[in-house]
Amino acid sequence: MVDVGRPHGGTYMRLAFKAQSQCRATWETIATIKHPPAVAFVKQANYAAGNQQVNNGTPEPARARENEFYQNFWRLTMANGWTPERRAKQSEAIRRWRPWEQSTGPKSREGKARVSGNAYKGGTRSILREVARLLRQIQSD
């Protein structure tokens, strides 16, 4: 048994149970794909006294907007208020300034350590490894 009194013991157990539940759901999905349930195709019977509208068949797909791919088709300015001339002028100015040549990034060890985690999204892989280690330790005891 995991010592729930340890720091993060309850968290590890919840993660283990969540992983077990996801594994079970995955295997159920695989079993359903491999052995699909029987499907019955039944024609709809409509009995009514009086007038009733019957729609047997597939509905027509919704029509897409004609100008869906042309976001600024009728607008002469962009959503942010910039005209094409202003965009071109700004683009030319940025190419003249070349700001990418002056960006150097951190120089100190602390700065490099701080920016090394910029792409970290907060994954749970390290926690799952710790759970697996604890479970192996429990089984060996």
C-alpha positions as CSV (number, residue, x, y, z in Angstrom):
1,M,0.0,0.0,0.0
2,V,1.2,3.5,-0.7
3,D,1.8,5.6,2.3
4,V,-0.7,8.4,1.8
5,G,0.8,10.3,4.6
6,R,3.9,11.0,2.5
7,P,4.0,14.3,0.6
8,H,2.2,13.9,-2.7
9,G,1.2,10.3,-1.9
10,G,-2.5,11.0,-2.5
11,T,-1.7,12.8,-5.8
12,Y,0.3,9.8,-7.0
13,M,-2.6,7.5,-6.2
14,R,-5.1,9.7,-8.0
15,L,-2.8,9.8,-11.0
16,A,-2.4,6.0,-10.9
17,F,-6.1,5.5,-10.8
18,K,-6.6,8.0,-13.6
19,A,-4.1,6.1,-15.8
20,Q,-5.8,2.8,-15.0
21,S,-9.2,4.3,-16.0
22,Q,-7.7,5.6,-19.2
23,C,-6.1,2.2,-20.0
24,R,-9.5,0.5,-19.4
25,A,-11.3,2.9,-21.7
26,T,-8.6,2.4,-24.4
27,W,-9.0,-1.4,-24.2
28,E,-12.8,-1.1,-24.3
29,T,-12.5,1.1,-27.5
30,I,-10.1,-1.4,-29.1
31,A,-12.5,-4.3,-28.3
32,T,-15.4,-2.3,-29.8
33,I,-13.4,-1.6,-32.9
34,K,-12.3,-5.3,-33.2
35,H,-15.8,-6.7,-32.4
36,P,-18.4,-4.1,-33.4
37,P,-21.9,-4.4,-31.9
38,A,-24.7,-5.6,-34.2
39,V,-26.5,-2.7,-35.9
40,A,-30.2,-2.9,-36.8
41,F,-31.4,-0.8,-39.7
42,V,-35.1,-0.1,-39.1
43,K,-37.3,1.9,-41.5
44,Q,-39.3,4.6,-39.7
45,A,-43.0,4.0,-39.5
46,N,-45.1,7.1,-39.3
47,Y,-48.7,6.6,-38.2
48,A,-50.8,9.7,-37.5
49,A,-54.3,10.9,-37.7
50,G,-54.3,14.1,-39.7
51,N,-51.6,16.0,-41.4
52,Q,-48.0,15.2,-40.4
53,Q,-44.7,16.1,-42.0
54,V,-42.5,13.0,-42.5
55,N,-38.7,13.5,-43.3
56,N,-37.3,10.1,-44.1
57,G,-33.9,10.6,-45.5
58,T,-30.7,12.5,-44.9
59,P,-30.8,16.2,-44.4
60,E,-29.0,18.4,-46.9
61,P,-25.6,19.7,-45.6
62,A,-25.6,23.4,-44.6
63,R,-24.3,25.7,-47.3
64,A,-21.0,27.3,-46.7
65,R,-20.7,31.1,-47.0
66,E,-19.5,32.0,-50.5
67,N,-16.8,34.4,-49.2
68,E,-15.6,32.2,-46.4
69,F,-11.9,32.3,-47.5
70,Y,-11.8,36.0,-48.3
71,Q,-12.0,37.6,-44.9
72,N,-11.3,41.1,-46.2
73,F,-13.1,40.7,-49.5
74,W,-15.2,43.9,-49.1
75,R,-13.1,45.8,-46.6
76,L,-10.3,48.1,-47.6
77,T,-8.8,48.2,-44.1
78,M,-7.7,45.3,-42.0
79,A,-9.5,44.4,-38.7
80,N,-6.9,46.3,-36.8
81,G,-7.4,49.5,-38.9
82,W,-4.3,49.2,-41.0
83,T,-4.6,49.9,-44.7
84,P,-2.5,47.8,-47.2
85,E,-0.3,50.9,-47.8
86,R,0.4,51.2,-44.0
87,R,1.2,47.5,-43.8
88,A,3.7,47.8,-46.7
89,K,5.3,50.9,-45.2
90,Q,5.7,49.1,-41.8
91,S,7.1,46.0,-43.4
92,E,9.7,48.1,-45.3
93,A,10.7,49.9,-42.1
94,I,11.1,46.6,-40.2
95,R,13.3,45.2,-43.0
96,R,15.4,48.4,-42.8
97,W,15.8,48.2,-39.0
98,R,16.6,44.5,-38.9
99,P,15.7,44.0,-35.2
100,W,16.4,40.3,-35.5
101,E,20.1,41.1,-35.8
102,Q,20.2,42.9,-32.4
103,S,18.4,40.2,-30.4
104,T,21.0,38.2,-28.6
105,G,19.2,36.3,-25.9
106,P,20.5,35.8,-22.3
107,K,24.2,35.9,-21.6
108,S,24.3,34.9,-17.9
109,R,24.0,31.4,-16.5
110,E,20.8,32.4,-14.6
111,G,19.2,34.0,-17.6
112,K,19.9,30.9,-19.7
113,A,18.5,28.7,-17.0
114,R,15.4,30.9,-16.8
115,V,14.6,30.8,-20.5
116,S,15.4,27.1,-20.9
117,G,11.9,26.2,-19.6
118,N,10.1,28.6,-22.0
119,A,8.6,25.7,-24.0
120,Y,7.6,23.7,-21.0
121,K,3.8,23.1,-21.0
122,G,3.4,21.5,-17.6
123,G,3.3,17.8,-18.6
124,T,2.8,15.0,-16.1
125,R,5.4,12.6,-17.5
126,S,7.8,13.1,-14.6
127,I,5.0,12.5,-12.1
128,L,3.9,9.3,-13.9
129,R,7.5,8.1,-13.8
130,E,7.5,8.7,-10.1
131,V,4.2,6.7,-9.7
132,A,5.7,3.8,-11.7
133,R,8.8,3.9,-9.5
134,L,6.7,3.8,-6.4
135,L,4.5,1.0,-7.7
136,R,7.6,-1.1,-8.5
137,Q,8.9,-0.4,-5.0
138,I,5.6,-1.5,-3.5
139,Q,5.6,-4.7,-5.5
140,S,9.2,-5.6,-4.5
141,D,8.4,-5.1,-0.8
